[in-house]
């Protein structure tokens, strides 16, 4: 229930911020243009929409000292850029909705030649709807514009899996065990018991060529995703992404 209230509150705040910024853009038609800054950044242009997609390279930290490795995925979504009138043009608020994949993988093994072999693998794959609220600045050089942004995000887990596999060979005999759990949920027998909601901070930068966008971004998850508090088991999402997009 607390997670649902938190999500609703965050959405309302994002909506009010976007509406306020849009009203300010409509009401303020006089802006100061910095030297060499083109007037194409003027707030009177209104809201710009873009579609973005690209590669995710995600990981999970603080899992009882286990050295997890990055896992590849992708993201896809729409982003609204709402100009904010200030003394210097180029500032805006950005928000939208993205589908994004997260996760990580882990592997360990032991090998005593001719006597004992052990191999353990673990894979975590999760899927989220993510809503960012960024503060952005863009500087226009003519045909090319450079931008930077930072701000919080909230994410809702749509689904996910935790898969483990253990393989042992001992004194000529072998055995193998595999387990698969749903990542989100409270049933410990069938679920990994992770929280469905995540909250974090993003920072990134990009270059726009006319209407084509190319950018890099890093997301820091703040939430301990485990429902139960273990001594060193505090999984938190991390994600690096490369995006391409098109503005309308």
N, C-alpha and C positions, 0 to 999 in steps of 0.2 A: 504493500500500500504506500509506504514511504517513497519507494522508487517511482510509482505512478504519479504521486504528487510532485516529486522533484522534476519529472519529465514535463508535466503540464505547466509548471511554473516557468521552466526554462523556455518552453515554446512561447508562452505568453510574453516573456521578456524580449525574446528575439523578435516577435511580431510587433510589439510596441516600438522597439528600437528602429525597425525597418520603416514603420509608418511615420515615425517622427522625422527620420532622415529624409523621407520622400517629401513630407510637408515643408520641411526647411528648404529643400531644393526648389520647390515650386514658388515659395514666398520670397526667396532672396535671389534677385537677378543680377546684383552687382557684386562682382568678385575682382580682387586684385590679381593680375597676371604677373608672376615672377619673371625676371629676365630669362629669355630664351625658352620660356615655358609656353607651348602652343595653347591657343584658346580652345582646342578640341577637348580639353579636360574640364571645360566649364560645367558647373553643376546643372545648368539649364538643359543639358542634353538629356537628362532623365535616366531611368533605369536601363541598364544593359544586361541582357541574358546571355549565358554561354552554356554549352554542353562540353563536359570534360570526361576523359577516360584515361586509363594508363595502368602502369605496373606498380604493384605493391611489393615491398620486401619487408616482411613483418617479423617480429620476435616477441618473446615473453621473458621478463626478467624476474629475479627473486623467487626461484622455485627450489628452495632448500639447497642452494649452491650448485644446482645442476646446470651444466653449460649447454643451454639450448642453442640451436642453430636457426638461422633465418629461413623463412618459408615464403615462396613466391605466391602472389595472387594478383587481383586486379580491382579497380574501382571504376564506377560509372555514375554520373549524376549531372544535375543542373545547378547553376550558380547565378544569383542575381547580384549585380554591382550597383549600389545606390549611392550616387555622388552626395558628398556633404560639403556645403558651402563654407569655405574658410578664407582667410587672407591669402593663403597660397593654394592654388588649384591642385587637384590631383588626389585629394583624400576621399575615401568612400567607405561604406559599410558593405560587407559581402555576406550573404547567407544563401543556403540552398538545401538540397537533399541528395545524399549519395548512398549508393549501395557499395559496400567495401568488404573485402576479405582480409581476415587476420589469422594468425596462428604461429606455430613454431614446431620444430622437431628435435628429437634427442636420440642419441645412440651411444651405447657403451658395450664393451666386450672384454672377455678374459680368455686367454688361450695358454694352456699348459700342454705342449705338444705330446700327443699320444696318450693323454690322461683325461684332461678336462677342457671343455670349451663352453663358453657362455656368451650369448648375445641378447641384448635388450634394445628395443626400439620403441619410441613413443611419438605420436603425431597428434597435434592439436590443430584443428581447422574450425574457424568461426566465421559467421556472416552477420553483418550489421547494416542497419540504416543509420547514417551519421548526418547530423545537422550542425554545420559550423556557423559561427558568428565572428567574422574577422574584421579587423581594422586595417585598411589597405591604403598604400600610397603608390601612385603611378606617375612616372616622369616621361614625357613624350619628347623623343629626339627627332621626330618627323615621321619617317616610315616605320620606325621601331620605337616601342615603348618598353621601359623597364619598370617592374613593380615589385613590391615587397609587402608581406602581410603577416599578421599574428592575431591570435585570439583563441577563445575556448571552443570546444565542441562537446556535444552530447551524442551518445550512440545507444541504439536499442538492438540487442541480440536477436536475430531472426532464427538462428539455429547453429548447430556446431557438433563436432564429434571429437572424442578423445579415444584414440586407438593405441593399444599396447600389444607388444609381442615379445615373448621370451622363448629362447631356444637353448636347450642344454644337451651336451654330449658328455657322458660320464662312463668311463671304463667300458667303452664299446656300445653303450646304450644311449639312445637319444629320446628327447621329449620336447614338445612344443605347446605353448599355451598362448592364446590370443583373446583379448578382451576389447569390447567396443561399448562406449558410453555416450549418451547424449550429453553435450557440454553444459547446457542450462537446465535447471530443474532441481527440486528438493528431494526427490526420491533417491536415496543413496545407493540403492541396489541397482538402479538403471541409469543414474545420472552422475556426472562429475561434480554436481553441486556448485556450479559457478553462478555468479550474479549475471542477470541479463542486461543490466544498464551499466554503461561506462561513461566517464567524464574525463576530459583532458585538455591539453593545450597544443596548438599547432603553430608552426612558423614556417615561412617559405618565401620563395621569390620566383619570378618568371619574366619571360620576354614575350611581347606581342608583336607579330609581324602582320600589319593590317588587321585582319580578323582571326589570325591563327595564333594560339597561345601555346607556349612550352614552358613548363615550370617544375620545380622541385619542392618537396614539402616533407616535414618531419612531425609526427604526432607523438606526444608524451601522454600516456594514460596515467591518471592519478589514482584510480580506484583499485583497491585490492579485490580481485575478482572472486576469490574464494569466500564462500559464505561462513566457513568455520575458521577460527583464528589459530593457525598452527605457528610454531616458533619461527620458522624460516620460510614457510610456504605462503608467500604474498605475491601471487602472479599479477603482473601489470603489463598492459599492452604497449608495445612500441611499434612504430611503422614509418618506413621511408617510402616515398612514392614519387614517381615520375609521371607527369600528366601532359596530355596534349588536349587542346580544346578549340572550339570555334564559337565566335561571338555573333549575336544577331542584333 
